[in-house]
Amino acid sequence: MGKSTYEQLANEVVDLLGGKSNVEFFSHCVTRLRFNLKDQSLVKKEEIEKLPGVLGSQWAANQFQIIIGQGVNEAYDLICKVGGFEKKGTVDEVIDGDLNEKKSGNVVNRVLDTLAGIFTPVIPSMIGCAMIKAVLIVLKTFNLIDLDGQLYAILTFVGDAAYYFLPMLLAWSAAKKFKTNVGFALTLAGVLLHPSFSALMSAGEPVKLLGLPITNATYSSSVIPIILVVWVLSYVERFVDKIVPNIVKAILKPLLVIIIMFPLTLIVLGPLGAIVGNGLAAVVTFINTHAGWLVSALIGGIFPFLIMTGMHYSLGPVVMTVYAATGVDSIVGPGMLVHSFTQSAAALAVALKTKNANTKQVGLSTSLTAALGVTEPAMFGVNLKFKKPLAAVVIGGVAGGFYAGLMGVGRSALGITGLLTFPAFITENPMSMVHAIIASAIGFVVTFILTFILGFEDTEE
């Protein structure tokens, strides 16, 4: 979409949302404009969806989201300029709670929102490292790199960095989400990852603090322990802030927060999180071992609805916990990969069958982005809009996911799943990537054919 298209959108969308006075907060993510509104009844949803450049819209956790696609940054900038909004940046940059100042919604929505706020900001660094690991896997597979050389060693630790130090990344994002001091959170993550602490725990002798035993646990690449720690930290910091006099707060508050939190972290919260994480990993591994086909088929089929509701973020702790324990994700990755190609196939089928030039253009462009792993434009702009293609997506996802699970497909590097990330599915199973490609092809073909068979109600120009 050109700039003129977004200028038209910027000129009209605010009025259709009930005016600037109705907008409490405005930001964006990778593909969507996100609005928190005072009076939701003023939103003219159908008229907004007819605006050029808009691929669709939805309500999620009392937030109105307009799906734009890859041009979301340009659309956001123009709306801020025309509407007179202060730029807040992406959702990643404003997870300090502004987006959810109103604590509305049920407990499930709030939990999902919290997980989204914690995991979304760290995803780019994880994807970057995952791609390095994927490249390294390719180089290693085809004997294009010396496994004893320095280049291999450097690429290995660079690719592992975001995962090994994941507690540090989550400490930062969780601190922003729970509205607590980032420095405190990072310090406590550093306590869990400090080399001296790791050496002390690996020495084989019982370790005690204040006479209480410290559970022997590994915190690198862990998820749940640091989230628990930062959550409790947010309450401890507020409590200390209230009781410490202002005249000595600059010195006494940091001292008290660290003194209170580090024993809680080492004796209670860290071990508790590790136990929960290990239990979760054991349960998921058991299910995957005895019914892997079911898990992948289920993920492949329901992933569109997980994205719609934001529940795909709730899978983050599961994926990272299992990945940290086994080095392979065979839970979400295979079904997620198939889903990318089912969305691509449905959008492509719609583009080839429609007589509407605009639908054809949107279908072709979003089909490509979906195949590359960004599925929201295809889902909201085409498949959900025409409904029947989404049914084909679900059936194709189940078919491809079933095959992937049956063949034990897994991925050794996390991140977006699509055409460019097939090497991430190279694991100790030498046929994993081959079966991943076959599963994707099954999902694509089944979805494409079903979309043609089921048809859809085409729109006029």
C-alpha positions in Angstrom: 0.0 0.0 0.0 1.2 3.5 -0.8 1.5 6.4 1.4 -1.7 8.0 0.0 -3.7 5.0 1.1 -2.6 5.4 4.7 -3.1 9.1 4.5 -6.8 8.4 3.7 -7.0 5.9 6.5 -5.4 8.4 8.9 -7.9 11.1 7.9 -11.0 8.9 8.5 -10.2 6.2 11.1 -10.2 8.4 14.2 -13.7 9.8 13.5 -15.0 6.2 13.0 -13.6 5.3 16.4 -15.7 8.0 18.0 -13.2 10.8 17.8 -9.9 11.5 19.5 -11.6 12.1 22.9 -12.8 8.4 22.8 -9.2 7.1 22.4 -7.6 6.3 25.8 -4.4 4.8 24.3 -3.1 4.1 20.9 -0.1 1.9 19.9 0.7 -0.9 17.4 2.4 -4.3 17.2 3.9 -6.1 14.2 0.7 -6.1 12.1 -2.0 -4.3 14.0 -3.1 -0.9 15.2 -4.3 -1.2 18.8 -6.8 1.2 20.4 -8.0 1.3 24.0 -11.4 3.2 23.9 -13.6 4.8 26.5 -16.9 4.0 24.8 -16.8 0.9 22.6 -20.3 1.4 21.2 -19.0 4.4 19.2 -16.8 2.3 17.0 -18.1 1.8 13.4 -16.4 -1.5 12.8 -17.9 -2.3 9.4 -17.0 1.1 8.0 -13.4 0.9 9.3 -13.0 -2.5 7.6 -14.0 -0.9 4.3 -11.1 1.7 4.5 -8.3 1.2 2.0 -5.3 -0.5 3.6 -7.4 -2.2 6.3 -7.2 -6.0 6.2 -9.7 -6.6 9.0 -10.4 -5.8 12.6 -11.3 -7.5 15.9 -11.9 -6.9 19.6 -9.4 -8.6 21.9 -9.4 -8.2 25.6 -11.5 -5.0 25.4 -9.0 -3.6 22.9 -9.9 -2.7 19.3 -7.3 -4.0 16.8 -7.1 -2.9 13.2 -5.1 -5.3 11.0 -2.9 -3.5 8.6 0.0 -5.9 7.8 3.5 -5.0 7.0 2.7 -1.3 6.5 1.6 -0.8 10.1 4.5 1.4 11.1 3.7 3.9 8.3 0.0 3.8 9.1 0.7 4.4 12.8 3.0 7.4 12.1 0.4 9.1 9.9 -2.5 8.5 12.3 -0.4 10.1 15.1 0.4 13.0 12.9 -3.1 13.6 11.6 -4.9 12.8 14.8 -2.5 14.6 17.1 -1.5 11.5 19.1 1.8 11.3 21.0 3.9 8.5 19.6 4.2 5.6 22.1 5.9 3.2 19.8 5.1 -0.5 19.5 3.4 -2.6 22.1 6.9 -3.9 22.9 7.9 -0.5 24.0 4.9 0.4 26.1 4.3 -2.8 28.1 4.6 -0.8 31.3 0.9 -1.0 31.6 -0.4 1.9 29.7 -2.3 -0.3 27.3 -4.2 -2.0 30.1 -4.6 0.8 32.6 -8.2 -0.4 32.9 -8.1 -3.7 34.6 -11.1 -5.0 32.7 -11.7 -8.5 31.5 -11.8 -11.8 33.2 -8.8 -13.5 34.9 -8.0 -15.6 31.8 -7.8 -12.5 29.6 -5.6 -10.7 32.1 -3.3 -13.7 32.4 -3.0 -14.0 28.6 -2.3 -10.2 28.4 0.4 -10.6 31.0 2.1 -13.4 29.1 1.8 -11.5 25.9 3.4 -8.4 27.5 6.2 -10.5 28.9 7.0 -12.6 25.8 6.4 -10.2 22.9 9.3 -7.9 23.5 11.9 -10.7 23.7 10.7 -12.5 20.6 12.9 -10.4 18.1 16.1 -11.3 19.9 15.1 -15.0 20.0 14.3 -15.0 16.3 17.6 -13.4 15.5 19.5 -16.0 17.5 17.3 -18.8 16.1 18.2 -17.8 12.5 21.9 -17.9 13.4 21.4 -21.4 14.8 19.5 -22.4 11.6 22.3 -21.1 9.4 24.8 -23.0 11.6 22.8 -26.2 11.3 22.9 -25.9 7.5 26.6 -25.2 7.5 27.2 -28.2 9.8 24.9 -30.5 7.8 26.6 -29.9 4.5 30.1 -29.8 6.0 30.7 -26.2 5.1 32.2 -25.2 8.4 35.1 -26.6 10.6 33.5 -27.9 13.8 36.8 -27.4 15.6 37.3 -23.8 14.3 36.8 -20.5 16.0 34.0 -19.4 13.6 31.9 -22.4 14.6 32.5 -21.8 18.3 31.6 -18.1 18.0 28.4 -18.7 16.0 27.4 -21.4 18.5 27.5 -19.1 21.6 26.0 -16.2 19.7 23.1 -18.4 18.6 22.6 -19.6 22.1 22.9 -16.2 23.8 19.2 -15.2 23.8 18.2 -18.7 25.1 20.9 -19.1 27.7 20.2 -15.6 29.1 16.5 -15.8 28.6 15.9 -15.1 32.3 17.7 -11.7 31.9 15.5 -10.8 28.9 12.3 -11.9 30.7 13.4 -10.1 33.8 13.4 -6.9 31.8 10.1 -7.4 30.1 8.4 -8.7 33.2 9.6 -5.7 35.2 8.0 -3.4 32.6 4.8 -5.4 32.7 4.6 -5.6 36.5 5.6 -2.0 36.9 8.7 -2.6 39.0 12.3 -1.5 38.8 14.1 -3.0 35.8 17.5 -2.8 37.5 16.3 -4.9 40.5 14.8 -7.5 38.2 17.9 -7.8 36.1 20.0 -8.1 39.2 18.0 -11.0 40.6 18.2 -12.7 37.2 21.9 -12.2 37.4 21.9 -13.9 40.8 20.3 -17.0 39.3 22.8 -17.1 36.4 26.0 -16.0 38.1 28.9 -18.4 37.3 29.9 -18.6 41.0 26.4 -19.6 42.0 26.3 -22.2 39.2 29.7 -23.6 40.3 28.6 -23.7 44.0 25.5 -25.7 43.0 27.4 -28.1 40.8 30.0 -28.9 43.3 27.9 -31.7 44.6 27.7 -30.6 48.2 24.5 -29.3 50.0 24.2 -25.5 49.9 22.4 -23.6 52.6 21.5 -20.0 53.2 20.5 -18.9 56.7 20.3 -22.5 57.6 17.8 -23.2 54.9 18.6 -25.5 51.9 18.9 -24.2 48.4 17.5 -26.5 45.8 19.9 -27.6 43.1 18.4 -26.3 39.9 19.6 -24.9 36.6 18.2 -21.5 35.7 19.7 -20.9 32.3 17.0 -20.9 29.6 14.3 -21.1 32.3 11.1 -19.2 32.1 8.8 -19.6 35.1 11.3 -18.9 38.0 12.2 -15.4 36.9 8.6 -14.5 36.1 7.7 -15.5 39.7 10.6 -13.6 41.1 9.8 -10.4 39.3 6.1 -10.7 40.2 6.9 -10.9 43.9 9.5 -8.2 43.5 6.8 -5.8 42.3 5.0 -6.2 45.6 8.2 -6.1 47.7 9.4 -2.9 46.1 6.1 -1.1 46.6 6.0 -2.2 50.2 9.6 -1.0 50.9 8.9 2.3 49.1 6.0 3.0 51.5 7.9 2.3 54.7 11.2 3.9 54.0 11.5 7.7 54.7 12.2 9.9 51.7 15.3 11.3 53.3 17.1 7.9 53.2 15.1 6.2 50.4 17.9 6.5 47.8 20.2 4.3 49.9 17.9 2.3 52.1 15.3 1.2 49.6 17.7 -0.6 47.2 19.4 -2.3 50.1 16.2 -3.6 51.6 14.8 -4.7 48.3 17.8 -6.8 47.5 18.2 -8.2 51.1 14.6 -9.3 51.1 14.5 -10.6 47.5 17.7 -12.6 47.2 16.9 -15.2 49.9 13.3 -15.4 48.6 14.7 -15.9 45.1 17.3 -18.6 46.0 15.3 -20.5 48.6 11.7 -20.2 47.6 10.8 -18.6 44.2 13.6 -20.0 42.1 13.2 -23.6 43.2 9.4 -23.4 43.1 9.5 -22.1 39.5 12.0 -24.8 38.6 9.8 -27.5 40.1 6.8 -26.2 38.2 8.8 -25.9 35.0 10.2 -29.4 35.3 6.7 -30.8 36.0 5.3 -29.0 33.0 8.1 -30.3 30.8 7.5 -33.9 32.1 3.8 -33.8 31.4 4.2 -32.3 27.9 7.0 -34.8 27.1 4.8 -37.7 28.2 1.9 -36.5 26.1 4.2 -35.9 23.1 5.8 -39.3 23.5 2.5 -41.2 23.6 0.3 -39.0 21.4 2.6 -36.6 19.5 0.3 -36.9 16.4 -2.6 -35.6 18.4 -0.7 -32.6 19.8 0.6 -31.4 16.4 -2.8 -32.0 14.7 -4.5 -30.1 17.5 -2.0 -27.1 17.3 -2.2 -27.1 13.5 -6.0 -26.9 13.6 -6.7 -24.5 16.4 -3.7 -22.1 15.8 -5.9 -19.5 14.0 -8.2 -19.3 17.0 -5.2 -19.0 19.3 -3.9 -16.0 17.4 -7.4 -14.4 17.3 -7.7 -14.6 21.1 -4.0 -14.0 21.9 -3.8 -17.4 23.5 -0.8 -18.3 21.4 1.3 -16.3 23.9 0.2 -18.7 26.6 2.2 -21.4 24.9 5.4 -19.5 25.4 6.2 -21.0 28.9 5.4 -24.5 27.6 7.6 -24.2 24.5 10.6 -22.6 26.3 10.4 -25.1 29.2 10.4 -28.1 27.0 13.0 -26.6 24.7 15.3 -25.9 27.6 14.9 -29.5 28.8 15.3 -31.3 25.5 16.8 -28.8 23.0 13.9 -29.6 20.6 10.4 -28.2 20.3 8.1 -30.8 18.9 5.0 -29.4 20.7 4.1 -26.1 19.0 6.6 -25.7 16.2 5.4 -28.4 13.8 1.7 -27.3 14.0 2.7 -23.7 13.8 4.7 -24.4 10.6 1.8 -26.2 8.9 -0.5 -23.3 9.9 1.7 -20.8 8.0 1.2 -22.7 4.8 -2.5 -23.4 5.3 -3.1 -19.7 5.6 -1.0 -19.1 2.6 -2.9 -21.7 0.6 -6.3 -20.4 1.4 -5.4 -16.8 0.6 -3.8 -17.9 -2.7 -6.9 -19.9 -3.6 -9.1 -16.9 -2.9 -6.9 -14.7 -5.0 -7.1 -17.1 -7.9 -10.8 -17.6 -7.7 -12.1 -14.1 -6.9 -13.2 -11.6 -9.6 -12.5 -8.7 -7.3 -9.2 -7.0 -8.2 -8.6 -5.7 -4.7 -9.3 -9.1 -3.1 -7.0 -10.7 -5.7 -4.2 -8.2 -4.8 -4.6 -8.7 -1.1 -4.8 -12.5 -1.4 -1.6 -12.7 -3.5 0.4 -10.5 -1.2 -0.8 -11.9 2.0 -0.3 -15.5 0.7 3.4 -14.8 0.3 3.8 -13.2 3.8 1.9 -16.1 5.3 4.3 -18.6 3.7 7.1 -16.6 5.2 5.6 -17.0 8.6 3.5 -13.8 9.1 0.0 -15.1 9.0 -2.2 -12.4 10.4 -2.6 -10.4 7.2 -3.8 -13.5 5.3 -6.0 -14.6 8.2 -7.7 -11.3 8.9 -7.6 -9.8 5.5 -8.8 -12.8 3.5 -9.6 -16.1 5.2 -11.5 -14.9 8.3 -13.3 -12.3 6.2 -14.7 -14.9 3.8 -15.2 -17.5 6.6 -15.2 -20.7 4.5 -11.5 -20.4 3.6 -10.8 -20.4 7.4 -12.6 -23.7 7.7 -10.3 -25.1 5.0 -7.3 -23.7 7.0 -8.5 -25.6 10.1 -8.9 -28.9 8.2 -5.6 -28.5 6.4 -3.9 -27.7 9.6 -5.1 -30.9 11.2 -4.1 -33.0 8.3 -0.6 -31.5 8.0 -0.1 -31.4 11.8 -1.2 -35.1 12.1 1.6 -36.1 9.6 4.2 -33.9 11.4 3.4 -35.4 14.8 3.3 -39.0 13.4 6.7 -38.6 11.9 8.2 -37.0 15.0 9.0 -33.5 13.5 10.7 -31.1 15.8 12.6 -27.9 15.6 16.0 -27.1 17.1 15.7 -23.3 16.8 12.7 -21.2 17.8 11.2 -18.3 16.0 8.8 -17.6 13.1 8.0 -20.7 11.1 7.9 -20.5 7.3 9.7 -21.0 4.0 13.0 -19.5 5.2 13.1 -21.4 8.5 12.9 -25.0 7.3 16.6 -25.5 8.4 15.4 -24.9 12.0 13.7 -28.3 11.7 17.0 -30.1 11.3 17.4 -32.2 14.5 19.0 -35.4 15.5 16.3 -37.1 13.6 17.8 -36.9 10.1 14.4 -36.9 8.4 12.8 -34.2 10.6 13.2 -31.4 8.0 12.1 -33.6 5.2 8.9 -34.6 7.1 8.4 -30.9 8.0 8.4 -30.0 4.3 6.0 -32.9 3.5 3.7 -31.9 6.4 3.7 -28.3 5.1 2.9 -29.5 1.6 0.0 -31.7 2.9 -1.5 -28.7 4.8 -1.0 -26.4 1.7 -2.6 -28.8 -0.8 -5.5 -29.9 1.4 -6.3 -26.3 2.3 -6.0 -25.1 -1.3 -8.3 -27.8 -2.7 -10.9 -27.4 0.0 -11.0 -23.6 -0.4 -11.8 -24.2 -4.1 -14.4 -26.8 -3.2 -16.1 -24.9 -0.4 -16.0 -21.6 -2.3 -16.8 -18.3 -0.7 -19.1 -15.4 -1.2 -17.2 -13.1 -3.5 -17.5 -9.3 -3.1 -18.2 -6.8 -5.8 -15.6 -4.3 -6.8 
